[in-house]
């Protein structure tokens, strides 16, 4: 079930709100148990079999967390942590990477292994990383184990952030599970945030997706201009797709009294790759920083070890997104750029041109990310630089730009923090207090209309 579906908008969400805020039973225990049941139903709607896999993961994480927290011996704590990491990472490997590994081995040995396929459970990367962060926090003494398996289950399975993040740390939410305070102001703010996210997804990302898909999936030589247009469309699509979902998740959490961390901070205004990764998918980049990079020694190690640490983090960041060589290459590409930024005067040399370098580097990275194979990605990037292309400009570019210029312009403008600036500037105006809810209602009604009338509703990060 996706947030931008009629089932969610017309049935699941209204029923969940009505039961959660019923005037008869208002205890915290009831609301937590009901949210857990609703979240399990939400996941089972699209994954009726794999909900049992998530339940097993929660059970194992709960048991190992309790044993590790109860142990005073560091050796035993390390053993429990190893068992927990081995189980959860092993489960992630089996369902996400084993099929790819077998296919690659089959090709190397010239064997037909097309029969070997394993379905990918939606959101497995997200709930696995949350369970790992829970175990790491207990091991490092930052948190105590959750005694109630139901409360731990709610932390992992809470439907707003279950299938596509943000990756919520246990430390950030443990108090909220038992002591959060719901109020009308939070509900209203959450609802508006959800609507803005829905608008990003339905009104912008889905239309940009059509432009990007038509160009990337053409599979034939094209002009350099058309190749760049497809890459720019995908760059905007993935931002509005994923940040829109994060906005919806944060808004939904707020409606039920939870406050999730921000996951995006206008990454396309970054003037360096370092700055970009402080703004893009913040919950993932900080997860790898805190649980991989720093434990490996970070940058407080000899130079060669630092290079190894950095390469490990970015290789893992790449393959976290999927089992394909394109993702690994994408991650190592960012390792190389970050290395150059940290160990050279590249940014100082570029000066004001650093932004142009950054946005072009990001677009090229997304091109490889979007491609089905490394060969396809290299070929496409070659066409962007007029290598193997048909011309500099062709009729496809002109027609696509003529038909889609408005959505490309809107997407480009809204990828900059124009709206937050306007909202802050107008916050003390009386008319704005009336105008914004009316505007949000208009966005919601238009999004509903398009959701009902259109069957085209792709979502990129469900694949991860």
C-alpha positions in Angstrom: 0.0 0.0 0.0 1.4 3.4 -1.0 0.5 6.7 0.5 -0.5 8.1 -2.9 -3.1 5.4 -3.5 -6.9 5.5 -3.3 -7.0 2.6 -0.8 -4.7 4.5 1.6 -6.3 7.9 1.2 -10.0 6.9 1.2 -9.9 3.9 3.5 -6.9 3.1 5.5 -5.9 6.6 6.7 -9.4 7.8 7.6 -10.3 4.6 9.5 -7.0 4.6 11.3 -7.4 8.2 12.4 -11.0 7.6 13.6 -10.2 4.6 15.7 -6.9 6.1 17.1 -8.7 9.2 18.2 -11.9 7.6 19.3 -13.5 9.4 22.3 -14.1 6.1 24.3 -10.7 4.5 24.7 -7.8 6.9 24.8 -5.1 5.1 26.8 -1.5 5.0 25.5 -1.5 1.2 25.6 -4.6 1.0 23.3 -3.3 3.6 20.9 0.1 1.9 20.6 -1.4 -1.6 20.1 -3.8 -0.3 17.6 -1.1 1.5 15.7 1.0 -1.6 15.7 -1.9 -3.7 14.3 -2.7 -1.0 11.7 0.9 -1.0 10.7 1.0 -4.8 10.3 -2.1 -4.6 8.2 -0.6 -1.8 6.1 2.5 -3.9 5.4 0.6 -7.1 4.9 -1.7 -5.4 2.3 1.2 -5.5 -0.2 3.4 -8.2 1.4 1.1 -10.8 3.0 3.9 -13.4 3.2 6.8 -11.1 4.2 5.0 -9.7 7.2 6.1 -12.9 9.0 9.7 -12.1 8.0 9.5 -8.7 9.6 7.9 -10.3 12.7 10.8 -12.8 13.0 13.3 -9.9 12.6 11.6 -8.0 15.4 11.5 -11.0 17.7 15.2 -11.8 17.1 16.2 -8.1 17.6 14.1 -7.9 20.8 15.6 -11.1 22.3 19.2 -10.3 21.4 18.8 -6.7 22.7 17.5 -8.0 26.1 20.3 -10.5 26.4 23.0 -8.0 25.5 21.6 -5.3 27.8 21.5 -7.8 30.7 25.1 -8.9 30.3 27.8 -7.1 32.1 30.7 -8.8 30.3 32.0 -7.0 27.3 32.9 -10.3 25.6 29.3 -11.6 25.9 27.9 -8.3 24.7 30.2 -8.5 21.6 29.0 -12.0 20.9 25.3 -11.0 21.2 26.0 -8.0 18.9 27.7 -10.2 16.4 24.8 -12.7 16.4 22.3 -9.8 15.9 24.3 -8.2 13.1 24.9 -11.6 11.5 21.3 -12.5 11.5 19.9 -9.2 10.2 22.6 -8.6 7.6 22.3 -12.2 6.6 18.6 -11.9 6.1 19.1 -8.8 4.1 21.7 -10.5 1.9 19.5 -13.5 1.2 16.5 -11.5 0.1 18.3 -8.6 -1.6 21.7 -9.8 -2.9 21.7 -13.6 -3.1 19.8 -13.7 -6.4 22.2 -11.2 -7.9 25.2 -13.2 -6.6 23.9 -16.4 -8.1 23.2 -14.8 -11.4 26.7 -13.3 -11.6 28.2 -16.7 -10.7 26.0 -18.4 -13.3 27.3 -16.0 -16.0 30.9 -16.6 -14.9 30.4 -20.4 -15.1 28.2 -20.2 -18.2 25.3 -21.8 -16.4 21.6 -21.0 -16.8 20.4 -19.9 -13.4 17.3 -17.9 -14.5 15.2 -20.2 -12.5 16.7 -18.9 -9.2 14.7 -15.9 -8.1 14.0 -14.4 -4.7 11.3 -11.8 -4.2 12.4 -8.6 -2.5 10.4 -7.7 0.6 9.4 -4.0 0.4 11.2 -1.8 2.9 13.6 -4.6 4.1 16.6 -2.2 4.0 14.8 0.3 6.1 13.5 -1.9 8.9 16.8 -3.9 9.0 18.8 -0.7 9.5 16.5 0.4 12.3 16.9 -2.9 14.0 20.7 -2.7 13.6 20.7 0.8 15.0 18.7 -0.4 18.0 21.3 -3.2 18.7 24.2 -0.8 18.2 22.7 1.8 20.6 22.3 -0.9 23.3 25.9 -2.2 22.7 27.4 1.3 23.0 25.4 2.1 26.1 23.3 4.8 24.5 20.0 3.0 25.2 18.5 0.2 27.2 16.7 -2.7 25.7 13.0 -2.4 25.2 11.2 -4.8 27.6 8.0 -4.8 25.7 8.2 -6.6 22.3 5.0 -4.7 21.3 6.7 -1.3 21.8 9.8 -2.5 19.9 7.5 -3.7 17.2 5.8 -0.3 17.0 9.2 1.4 16.6 10.1 -0.9 13.7 6.8 -1.4 12.0 5.2 2.1 12.5 3.5 2.5 9.1 4.5 6.1 8.2 8.2 5.2 8.0 8.1 1.5 7.5 8.6 1.0 3.8 10.7 4.0 2.7 12.0 5.8 5.7 13.3 8.0 7.0 15.5 5.7 9.0 14.4 6.5 12.6 16.9 5.9 15.4 15.6 4.1 18.5 17.2 6.8 20.7 15.1 9.5 18.9 11.8 7.8 19.4 12.0 5.6 22.5 10.5 8.3 24.7 7.8 9.2 22.2 6.5 5.6 22.1 5.3 5.9 25.7 5.1 9.6 26.5 4.2 11.5 23.3 1.5 14.1 23.4 -1.0 14.4 20.6 -2.5 17.8 20.0 -4.6 19.6 17.4 -1.7 21.9 16.3 0.6 19.0 15.7 -2.2 17.1 13.8 -2.8 20.2 11.7 0.9 20.8 10.9 1.3 17.1 10.2 -1.7 17.1 7.8 -0.3 20.1 5.9 3.1 18.5 5.7 1.5 15.3 4.4 -0.4 17.2 1.7 2.7 19.0 0.5 4.5 15.6 0.2 1.6 14.1 -1.6 1.6 17.1 -4.0 5.4 16.6 -4.6 4.8 12.9 -5.5 1.6 13.1 -7.5 1.7 16.5 -9.1 5.5 16.8 -9.8 7.4 13.5 -9.5 4.9 11.4 -11.5 5.0 13.8 -14.5 8.8 14.1 -14.4 8.9 10.3 -14.3 7.1 10.1 -17.7 9.7 12.4 -19.3 12.6 10.5 -17.8 11.2 7.0 -18.6 10.4 7.9 -22.2 14.0 9.1 -22.8 15.9 6.5 -20.7 13.8 3.5 -21.9 14.0 4.5 -25.6 17.2 2.5 -25.8 18.4 4.1 -29.0 21.1 6.7 -29.8 19.7 10.2 -29.2 20.9 13.7 -29.3 23.1 15.1 -26.5 20.4 17.6 -25.6 17.8 14.8 -25.3 20.2 12.8 -23.1 20.8 15.8 -20.8 17.0 16.4 -20.7 16.3 12.9 -19.6 19.0 13.0 -16.9 17.8 16.4 -15.6 14.2 15.0 -15.5 15.3 12.0 -13.5 17.4 14.1 -11.2 14.3 16.2 -10.3 12.0 13.1 -10.3 14.0 11.2 -7.7 14.2 14.2 -5.4 10.5 15.0 -5.5 9.6 11.3 -5.3 11.7 10.5 -2.3 11.5 13.8 -0.5 7.8 13.8 -1.1 7.5 10.4 0.5 9.6 11.6 3.4 7.4 14.6 3.8 4.3 12.4 3.9 6.0 10.1 6.5 7.0 13.0 8.7 3.6 14.5 8.4 1.8 11.3 9.2 4.0 10.7 12.2 3.2 14.2 13.4 -0.5 13.5 13.1 -0.1 10.6 15.6 2.2 12.5 17.9 5.6 11.3 16.6 8.4 13.6 15.5 10.7 12.1 12.9 14.1 13.5 11.8 14.2 15.6 8.6 15.5 13.6 5.7 16.1 16.2 3.0 17.3 19.8 3.2 17.2 21.1 -0.4 20.2 19.1 -1.6 20.3 20.7 -5.1 21.5 24.0 -3.7 24.7 22.3 -2.4 28.0 23.9 -3.6 30.0 20.7 -3.0 29.5 17.0 -2.9 30.2 17.0 0.8 27.4 19.5 1.3 25.1 17.5 -0.9 25.4 14.4 1.3 24.6 16.6 4.4 21.3 17.4 2.7 20.4 14.3 0.8 18.8 11.2 2.6 20.2 12.6 5.8 19.0 9.6 7.9 21.0 7.2 5.7 24.2 9.2 5.5 24.3 9.8 9.2 23.5 6.1 9.9 26.6 5.1 7.9 28.7 7.8 9.6 27.7 6.8 13.1 27.6 3.0 12.8 30.2 2.3 10.1 32.6 5.2 9.5 33.3 6.3 13.1 33.6 2.7 14.5 36.1 2.0 11.7 38.2 4.9 13.0 36.8 7.7 10.8 39.6 10.1 9.8 41.6 9.7 13.0 43.7 6.9 11.4 46.7 6.7 9.1 46.0 8.0 5.6 45.7 4.6 3.9 43.4 3.4 6.5 41.3 6.5 6.1 41.0 5.8 2.4 39.9 2.3 3.1 37.3 3.5 5.7 35.9 6.0 3.2 35.7 3.5 0.4 34.0 0.9 2.5 31.3 3.4 3.6 30.6 4.5 0.0 30.7 1.1 -1.4 28.1 0.0 1.2 26.1 3.2 0.5 25.9 2.2 -3.1 25.0 -1.4 -2.7 22.4 -0.5 0.0 20.3 0.9 -2.8 20.3 -2.3 -4.8 22.0 -5.4 -6.1 23.5 -4.1 -9.3 27.0 -3.1 -10.4 25.6 0.4 -11.2 24.8 1.1 -7.6 28.3 0.0 -6.5 29.9 2.2 -9.1 27.6 5.1 -8.1 28.8 4.7 -4.5 32.5 4.5 -5.4 32.0 7.5 -7.7 31.0 9.6 -4.7 33.9 8.2 -2.7 36.2 9.5 -5.4 34.6 12.9 -5.5 34.6 13.2 -1.7 38.3 12.2 -1.6 39.2 14.8 -4.2 37.3 17.5 -2.3 38.9 16.7 1.0 42.5 16.2 -0.2 42.8 18.8 -3.0 42.0 22.5 -3.5 39.4 21.7 -6.1 36.6 23.7 -4.5 38.9 26.7 -3.9 40.1 26.5 -7.5 36.6 26.4 -8.9 35.4 29.3 -6.7 31.9 30.3 -7.6 31.9 27.6 -10.3 31.8 25.0 -7.5 28.0 24.9 -7.8 28.1 24.1 -11.5 30.6 21.3 -10.8 28.4 20.0 -8.0 25.1 19.9 -9.8 26.7 18.4 -13.0 28.4 15.7 -10.9 25.1 14.9 -9.2 23.3 14.6 -12.6 25.9 12.3 -13.9 25.7 10.2 -10.8 21.9 9.9 -11.1 22.4 8.8 -14.8 24.4 5.8 -13.7 22.0 5.2 -10.8 19.0 5.1 -13.2 20.7 2.8 -15.8 20.0 -0.9 -15.9 23.7 -1.8 -16.4 27.1 -0.2 -16.3 27.4 -0.5 -20.1 24.0 1.2 -20.6 25.0 3.9 -18.1 28.4 4.6 -19.8 26.7 4.7 -23.2 24.1 7.1 -22.0 26.7 9.4 -20.4 28.6 9.2 -23.6 25.6 10.6 -25.6 25.3 13.4 -23.1 28.8 14.5 -24.2 28.0 13.9 -27.9 29.8 10.6 -28.1 27.7 8.1 -30.0 24.8 10.6 -30.2 22.8 11.4 -33.3 23.1 15.1 -33.1 23.4 18.0 -30.6 19.7 18.7 -30.7 16.9 16.6 -32.3 13.1 16.7 -32.7 12.6 14.5 -29.6 14.3 17.1 -27.5 12.2 20.0 -28.9 8.9 18.1 -28.6 9.7 16.9 -25.1 10.7 20.4 -24.0 7.7 21.9 -25.6 5.3 19.5 -23.9 7.0 19.3 -20.5 8.7 22.7 -20.0 6.2 23.8 -17.4 6.7 20.8 -15.1 10.5 21.0 -15.5 10.4 24.7 -14.6 8.2 24.1 -11.5 10.3 21.2 -10.4 13.5 23.3 -10.8 12.1 26.2 -8.9 10.7 24.1 -6.0 14.0 22.3 -5.7 15.3 25.5 -4.3 14.1 26.8 -0.8 11.8 29.4 -2.3 8.6 28.2 -0.6 10.2 27.9 3.0 11.5 31.5 2.5 8.0 32.7 1.5 6.4 30.8 4.3 8.7 32.3 6.9 8.4 35.8 5.5 4.6 35.6 5.5 4.2 33.8 8.8 3.1 36.9 10.7 0.6 38.0 8.1 -3.0 37.4 9.1 -4.1 36.6 5.5 -1.5 33.9 5.2 -3.0 32.0 8.2 -6.1 31.6 6.1 -4.5 31.3 2.7 -2.1 28.4 3.5 -4.8 25.9 4.6 -6.9 26.8 1.5 -3.8 26.3 -0.7 -3.1 23.0 1.0 -6.8 21.9 0.5 -6.5 22.8 -3.2 -3.3 20.7 -3.6 -5.0 17.9 -1.8 -8.1 17.9 -4.0 -6.0 18.2 -7.2 -3.8 15.3 -6.0 -6.9 13.2 -5.2 -8.3 13.9 -8.6 -5.1 12.8 -10.4 -4.7 9.8 -8.1 -8.2 8.6 -8.9 -7.9 9.2 -12.6 -4.3 7.9 -13.2 -2.9 4.5 -12.9 0.7 5.7 -13.4 2.1 5.9 -9.9 5.8 4.7 -9.7 7.8 4.9 -6.6 11.6 4.6 -6.8 12.6 3.8 -3.2 10.2 0.9 -2.9 13.0 -1.0 -4.7 15.4 -0.5 -1.8 
